[in-house]
Amino acid sequence: MRNGRSMRRATRALVLSGVTAMLGGCATTTGGAETKVFCASAAPITWSRADTDATIRQAKAHNAVGVALCGWH
């Protein structure tokens, strides 16, 4: 029983830390140095039919950030 309780606690801690990390990514920027670095170093990502749905979603999310921050077309 004690091992099960420890496992549940560890799982909860892991989930909580994951959620915390994801929420940290929701911070907005005001066009500071981070935005300039991103726009100077990043480029739109293309995908192919061979890519997975998850990969395509990630590429689209990256490209949406570029549109919002850098004015990509």
Stockholm file with secondary structure:
# STOCKHOLM 1.0

chainA/1-73         MRNGRSMRRATRALVLSGVTAMLGGCATTTGGAETKVFCASAAPITWSRADTDATIRQAKAHNAVGVALCGWH
#=GR chainA/1-73 SS CHHHHHHHHHHHHHHHHHHHHHHHTTCCCCSCHHHHHHHHHCCCCCCCTTSCHHHHHHHHHHHHHHHHHHCCC
#=GC SS_cons        CHHHHHHHHHHHHHHHHHHHHHHHTTCCCCSCHHHHHHHHHCCCCCCCTTSCHHHHHHHHHHHHHHHHHHCCC
//
